[in-house]
């Protein structure tokens, strides 16, 4: 969903559930194509820009000028004109150069490009927004605007920490064109689910349906899964009758507060990511059965213990890409097992009371102290990438940690790894500050180490002494399976099994196939020899029988003679059949 889209129309909207009254359309019938074009661009901006902008603490789009209703359409046109004007200015400079005999300065060229592109876009310097207070809008505005947006995305980390709350409140509020009300038709939901009874509907999917409000759901008292994602909903309401609701999806809307969920006593999964929520408040009170909460990519400034203490059964929490600088309130979640808090403003962390924590992601922060993770007995996966850590000794000694991701930090030594983390299986320390290649030898003591990512350290510079460090590491750590993302080729060992698993699939070698074929041939030969032996025994038995009866036939033994004659005739027939067919 693109919040900067003035029309507010999303791509992929399913209108089968929605009353279509009030849909804007011009006299030429080009509204639908216009909205489709806006919708396709919104998906690109959502996947490529909005997440980075949320990381940096700035909104997805900046302020608009008054009266700029069709900025989303005219921006593309002005951008194209700006590029054309930039090309024309270059040609003019070339003509001047050829006429005057000397090249023009780079400053004049760049300034002329900026002036030309600005004049073509139809904006004055006095009316343009300040670059330092708000970024350019989400629309494409030519080459100059694209370069500014690229530099802003490249410095998201620095801007992320310098934006104050007042600046966010001023720059994040952008003009939104009111959407016409979209009313849910319960009868169409019945038709979609091929049901006649409202109480037999257990799942409702209204994803990307251009909804502006939650209404007309009071008849679906048995619904358990409700998907209202990717709409234009601004507040949570009218869910009191749906007391049996288990899963609620409200991500990618226009929510600013969490409210009116007290009636959803059975709710266990709540998804509120990609909204504009600044604080949780009392919105989660009464949700004692909530286990999974996603509230990432919002504008949370702080977390209070009173806001989360009511959700004591919470096991998975995602608060990534907000504006948090303290998460100590999470200690009131004793059952928390998975925590994702990447992309915030954390400098230290204290989760000492979350004894059931198994996985934690604290990447893309400003951490310098991680002693608050010491002594967690069930911690297995730790992601501390892109921080300001000089050592991982703050984690203490842990026999439960299996994965450590600490790329883009300031680590300089690895000597404590075998002692502190003896059960390590995956280590990622790329782009750190390890200068001495001898530090790699300490990893030799990690008997279970299977994957190592160590590229981008000073010892692996192309001009250094260890340009072929990968081959050297394979000699030092012969049990490695993956090194810097590449599968390590192991030398064949004597007595190795003919069949071995690779990437969750079994590969049968040629020798194994040959062995199986030889064994099947032997079985066939044994079967053939056994059949021949049986026929030979029958032949020998036939040859021992007398050709004539021992005594002439009499009335007394005529019956026995007939029986014997019949048996001999059968044996002869069998022999003939065997001779003809075998």
MIMAR-829480 format. One record per residue (C-alpha): residue number from 1; x, y, z. Coordinates in pm, whole numbers, plus 50000, padded with zeros to 5 digits. Example, Ala and Ser with C-alpha at 12.3 -4.5 7.8 and 13.67 -1.06 7.14 Angstrom:
! MIMAR-829480
marvex	px	py	pz
1	51230	49550	50780
2	51367	49894	50714
END
This chain:
! MIMAR-829480
marvex	px	py	pz
1	50000	50000	50000
2	50135	50339	49910
3	50038	50603	50162
4	50159	50871	49933
5	49905	50789	49665
6	49651	51076	49660
7	49383	50868	49502
8	49420	50595	49761
9	49340	50319	49509
10	49529	49995	49555
11	49626	49736	49297
12	49468	49396	49306
13	49152	49517	49481
14	48875	49261	49479
15	48546	49443	49443
16	48326	49133	49471
17	48262	49207	49837
18	48232	49583	49813
19	47942	49805	49719
20	48064	49993	49414
21	47858	50309	49467
22	48054	50632	49466
23	48353	50512	49262
24	48513	50815	49092
25	48519	50796	48714
26	48558	51069	48457
27	48350	51115	48145
28	48607	50949	47921
29	48609	50632	48129
30	48984	50653	48194
31	48964	50643	48572
32	49016	50269	48596
33	49331	50274	48384
34	49463	50570	48582
35	49406	50388	48911
36	49568	50074	48778
37	49878	50270	48685
38	49893	50425	49029
39	49842	50089	49192
40	50129	49925	49005
41	50367	50204	49105
42	50252	50181	49466
43	50362	49820	49489
44	50709	49913	49368
45	50740	50193	49620
46	50612	49978	49904
47	50866	49702	49843
48	51161	49925	49763
49	51130	50252	49956
50	50874	50249	50234
51	51061	50003	50455
52	51383	50201	50435
53	51203	50523	50503
54	51045	50372	50810
55	51387	50261	50928
56	51518	50613	50907
57	51223	50750	51101
58	51087	50959	50816
59	50752	50909	50649
60	50707	50732	50319
61	50620	51058	50149
62	50675	51421	50233
63	50445	51717	50244
64	50254	51822	49939
65	50174	52169	49831
66	49822	52295	49857
67	49623	52218	49550
68	49858	51942	49429
69	49580	51686	49400
70	49722	51503	49099
71	50084	51494	49206
72	50101	51116	49157
73	50027	51157	48783
74	50196	51483	48701
75	50514	51379	48886
76	50599	51120	48623
77	50536	51364	48342
78	50741	51638	48505
79	51020	51390	48571
80	51033	51299	48201
81	51032	51666	48108
82	51308	51728	48361
83	51522	51460	48205
84	51461	51601	47858
85	51549	51950	47977
86	51862	51815	48144
87	51971	51667	47810
88	51897	51993	47631
89	52103	52190	47884
90	52398	51958	47822
91	52368	52018	47450
92	52362	52393	47511
93	52682	52368	47717
94	52849	52172	47441
95	52755	52440	47191
96	52894	52707	47424
97	53212	52506	47464
98	53259	52471	47093
99	53192	52840	47038
100	53406	52977	47320
101	53684	52722	47298
102	53686	52640	47671
103	53474	52403	47882
104	53217	52529	48128
105	53258	52449	48498
106	53087	52149	48656
107	52902	52371	48900
108	52741	52570	48626
109	52638	52253	48446
110	52483	52097	48752
111	52310	52418	48855
112	52168	52465	48509
113	52032	52110	48520
114	51866	52174	48853
115	51717	52503	48738
116	51588	52352	48417
117	51436	52046	48584
118	51277	52264	48852
119	51126	52497	48597
120	50987	52207	48395
121	50830	52047	48703
122	50633	52367	48760
123	50748	52439	49120
124	50901	52758	49258
125	51182	52773	49508
126	50964	52956	49752
127	50691	52691	49746
128	50922	52384	49744
129	50952	52201	50076
130	51271	52214	50275
131	51501	51918	50206
132	51624	51898	50561
133	51280	51873	50717
134	51109	51626	50484
135	51208	51403	50196
136	51075	51430	49846
137	50733	51286	49777
138	50677	50926	49684
139	50616	51013	49317
140	50889	51016	49053
141	50988	51378	48985
142	51272	51350	48735
143	51642	51291	48759
144	51712	51553	49028
145	51450	51412	49261
146	51571	51056	49195
147	51926	51145	49293
148	51807	51311	49614
149	51598	51006	49700
150	51893	50774	49633
151	52119	50975	49863
152	51849	50980	50131
153	51815	50603	50116
154	52193	50563	50128
155	52211	50760	50456
156	51909	50610	50632
157	52114	50514	50935
158	52235	50868	51001
159	51897	51025	50943
160	51737	50756	51155
161	51893	50887	51473
162	51864	51261	51411
163	51491	51294	51352
164	51316	51419	51663
165	50958	51355	51759
166	50851	51705	51662
167	51015	51674	51321
168	50840	51342	51264
169	50503	51486	51356
170	50556	51774	51113
171	50693	51577	50819
172	50494	51256	50851
173	50149	51410	50824
174	50079	51423	50455
175	49758	51517	50282
176	49526	51227	50212
177	49238	51259	49972
178	48924	51123	50145
179	48811	50793	50006
180	48447	50726	49926
181	48293	50493	50180
182	48302	50125	50089
183	48030	49916	50250
184	48067	49542	50304
185	47779	49336	50170
186	47725	49033	50398
187	47524	48852	50130
188	47816	48866	49891
189	48040	48715	50160
190	47792	48429	50186
191	47798	48386	49812
192	48175	48388	49806
193	48191	48114	50068
194	47900	47925	49911
195	47703	47927	50233
196	47354	48039	50334
197	47396	48062	50708
198	47598	48347	50860
199	47702	48127	51151
200	47881	47886	50917
201	48134	48146	50801
202	48464	48092	50983
203	48700	48291	50760
204	48653	48623	50579
205	48907	48756	50332
206	48871	49125	50242
207	49233	49186	50146
208	49285	49494	49925
209	48914	49566	49894
210	48937	49949	49926
211	48760	49947	50262
212	48751	50267	50462
213	48579	50134	50775
214	48496	49811	50955
215	48120	49751	50946
216	47842	49498	50874
217	48024	49209	51042
218	47791	49167	51339
219	47613	48869	51179
220	47933	48665	51147
221	47956	48569	51511
222	48150	48247	51437
223	48423	48400	51226
224	48772	48307	51345
225	49000	48453	51077
226	48942	48807	50950
227	49170	48958	50686
228	49125	49335	50642
229	49478	49407	50522
230	49584	49653	50252
231	49284	49882	50281
232	49222	50241	50392
233	49089	50171	50742
234	49170	50448	50991
235	49035	50301	51315
236	48944	49967	51470
237	48574	49942	51545
238	48259	49725	51538
239	48436	49401	51632
240	48255	49344	51960
241	48011	49083	51815
242	48302	48879	51676
243	48405	48745	52014
244	48530	48414	51868
245	48790	48586	51650
246	49131	48412	51665
247	49333	48585	51392
248	49300	48949	51283
249	49500	49100	50997
250	49497	49479	50978
251	49838	49544	50830
252	49899	49812	50567
253	49612	50043	50659
254	49593	50394	50806
255	49560	50306	51173
256	49698	50550	51427
257	49586	50387	51751
258	49516	50040	51886
259	49167	50038	52034
260	48836	49853	52080
261	48977	49502	52089
262	48866	49423	52441
263	48576	49208	52315
264	48804	48974	52118
265	48884	48753	52414
266	48999	48458	52199
267	49236	48657	51978
268	49576	48487	51950
269	49728	48642	51634
270	49723	49016	51567
271	49898	49180	51271
272	49924	49560	51273
273	50242	49619	51074
274	50279	49898	50817
275	50046	50151	50981
276	50099	50484	51158
277	50067	50373	51519
278	50262	50588	51766
279	50175	50412	52090
280	49996	50099	52204
281	49826	50247	52508
282	49546	50033	52647
283	49461	49881	52313
284	49581	49533	52407
285	49407	49515	52744
286	49186	49212	52772
287	49379	49008	52513
288	49506	48754	52763
289	49532	48479	52497
290	49737	48681	52248
291	50046	48483	52143
292	50166	48648	51820
293	50186	49024	51771
294	50329	49209	51473
295	50347	49585	51510
296	50662	49646	51306
297	50703	49926	51054
298	50506	50180	51257
299	50605	50491	51451
300	50631	50362	51806
301	50843	50589	52024
302	50829	50391	52348
303	50692	50079	52512
304	50542	50088	52859
305	50521	49789	53090
306	50149	49854	53148
307	50086	49825	52775
308	50228	49471	52751
309	50172	49320	53095
310	49818	49221	52996
311	49961	48997	52720
312	50157	48765	52944
313	50110	48469	52706
314	50283	48644	52416
315	50545	48418	52253
316	50630	48605	51930
317	50673	48982	51908
318	50788	49189	51610
319	50860	49555	51684
320	51115	49607	51407
321	51164	49936	51226
322	51010	50171	51476
323	51166	50457	51676
324	51230	50275	52003
325	51533	50343	52222
326	51435	50124	52518
327	51268	49781	52527
328	51312	49692	52894
329	50931	49667	52922
330	50956	49331	52746
331	51077	49178	53071
332	50709	49157	53166
333	50659	48892	52896
334	50778	48573	53068
335	50671	48342	52781
336	50842	48539	52503
337	51033	48304	52271
338	51100	48510	51958
339	51177	48882	51950
340	51239	49088	51637
341	51350	49443	51718
342	51567	49537	51423
343	51588	49887	51283
344	51532	50092	51600
345	51748	50330	51807
346	51868	50088	52072
347	52208	50149	52231
348	52172	49888	52505
349	51932	49606	52576
350	51805	49433	52891
351	51608	49111	52848
352	51741	48927	53151
353	51395	48815	53269
354	51287	48662	52937
355	51417	48320	53030
356	51232	48141	52747
357	51375	48358	52473
358	51511	48143	52188
359	51567	48386	51902
360	51641	48758	51910
361	51704	48998	51622
362	51860	49329	51724
363	52027	49415	51395
364	52041	49765	51247
365	52053	49946	51579
366	52332	50133	51760
367	52413	49874	52022
368	52731	49905	52223
369	52622	49702	52527
370	52463	49355	52507
371	52517	49244	52865
372	52138	49233	52907
373	52136	48911	52701
374	52361	48729	52944
375	52227	48425	53125
376	51938	48333	52893
377	51940	47951	52911
378	51732	47886	52595
379	51882	48145	52362
380	51982	47978	52033
381	51988	48242	51757
382	52131	48592	51804
383	52133	48853	51526
384	52343	49158	51614
385	52440	49270	51265
386	52499	49635	51174
387	52566	49774	51520
388	52863	49931	51698
389	52987	49631	51894
390	53359	49580	51951
391	53320	49243	52125
392	53061	48974	52192
393	53186	48894	52540
394	52879	49067	52679
395	52676	48756	52593
396	52870	48565	52857
397	52922	48191	52841
398	52635	48009	52678
399	52615	47647	52569
400	52277	47702	52404
401	52372	47958	52138
402	52397	47791	51798
403	52393	48087	51558
404	52559	48427	51587
405	52509	48688	51317
406	52732	48986	51390
407	52816	49126	51049
408	52908	49494	51006
409	53040	49553	51356
410	53382	49637	51496
411	53495	49294	51612
412	53872	49244	51627
413	53925	48907	51799
414	53778	48556	51807
415	53982	48397	52084
416	53687	48375	52327
417	53447	48206	52085
418	53531	47842	52174
419	53507	47914	52546
420	53192	48124	52546
421	53000	47957	52261
422	53116	47594	52231
423	52801	47479	52047
424	52819	47726	51762
425	52707	47596	51423
426	52675	47919	51219
427	52894	48229	51254
428	52855	48546	51047
429	53122	48809	51111
430	53151	48963	50765
431	53261	49324	50723
432	53421	49345	51066
433	53766	49466	51176
434	53962	49139	51205
435	54312	49216	51082
436	54508	48914	51207
437	54438	48595	51012
438	54560	48392	51310
439	54228	48466	51482
440	54069	48211	51250
441	54271	47934	51414
442	54067	47978	51733
443	53758	47859	51547
444	53926	47522	51500
445	53808	47427	51848
446	53442	47464	51748
447	53373	47102	51657
448	53013	47166	51543
449	53085	47469	51324
450	52926	47409	50981
451	52882	47756	50825
452	53124	48049	50840
453	53084	48392	50682
454	53400	48597	50723
455	53445	48796	50402
456	53505	49169	50407
457	53760	49172	50691
458	54095	49351	50656
459	54298	49027	50636
460	54106	48928	50321
461	54191	49243	50123
462	54299	49173	49765
463	54633	49347	49833
464	54693	49161	50161
465	54887	48847	50245
466	54583	48618	50245
467	54420	48673	49911
468	54340	48300	49896
469	54204	48288	50247
470	53918	48054	50157
471	54157	47772	50067
472	54352	47830	50387
473	54038	47825	50600
474	53930	47497	50443
475	54255	47344	50561
476	54215	47488	50910
477	53845	47396	50938
478	53802	47074	50737
479	53450	47011	50873
480	53303	47328	50725
481	53011	47281	50489
482	52956	47642	50377
483	53219	47916	50360
484	53107	48267	50263
485	52796	48124	50104
486	52977	47864	49891
487	52955	47491	49951
488	53290	47345	50047
489	53413	47048	49841
490	53539	46772	50064
491	53797	46514	49959
492	53667	46158	49925
493	53756	45933	50217
494	53805	45556	50220
495	53507	45365	50342
496	53273	45655	50266
497	52913	45548	50211
498	52797	45517	49854
499	52483	45716	49937
500	52491	46045	50120
501	52239	46326	50166
502	52295	46659	49996
503	52061	46951	50037
504	51776	46743	50180
505	51784	46497	49885
506	51958	46162	49836
507	52197	46111	49546
508	52270	45745	49449
509	52617	45689	49310
510	52696	45487	49000
511	52863	45217	49204
512	52554	45173	49413
513	52343	45129	49101
514	52587	44872	48964
515	52582	44683	49292
516	52205	44670	49291
517	52200	44544	48931
518	52455	44272	49007
519	52258	44154	49305
520	51940	44134	49096
521	52127	43933	48829
522	52250	43690	49091
523	51899	43645	49223
524	51772	43564	48872
525	52049	43310	48817
526	51974	43141	49148
527	51606	43120	49059
528	51686	42969	48721
529	51919	42707	48868
530	51661	42605	49129
531	51396	42555	48859
532	51636	42340	48655
533	51714	42128	48956
534	51346	42061	49013
535	51293	41953	48654
536	51598	41726	48674
537	51454	41556	48981
538	51125	41504	48801
539	51311	41358	48502
540	51504	41116	48722
541	51185	41004	48892
542	51021	40939	48555
543	51312	40730	48436
544	51290	40502	48738
545	50932	40407	48664
546	50885	40071	48475
547	50772	40091	48117
548	50542	39781	48149
549	50334	39653	48433
550	50491	39381	48645
551	50192	39147	48608
552	49924	39104	48342
553	49599	39280	48400
554	49334	39079	48572
555	48990	39158	48677
556	49113	39220	49030
557	49387	39462	48948
558	49246	39613	48631
559	49134	39924	48818
560	49480	39975	48965
561	49634	39932	48622
562	49408	40193	48472
563	49502	40436	48748
564	49872	40368	48691
565	49828	40411	48319
566	49661	40741	48370
567	49942	40866	48599
568	50209	40760	48349
569	50023	40935	48070
570	50013	41252	48271
571	50383	41233	48339
572	50453	41182	47970
573	50240	41482	47884
574	50428	41687	48138
575	50761	41581	47995
576	50652	41670	47643
577	50534	42008	47759
578	50861	42069	47940
579	51064	41963	47639
580	50872	42194	47409
581	50868	42497	47634
582	51189	42470	47830
END
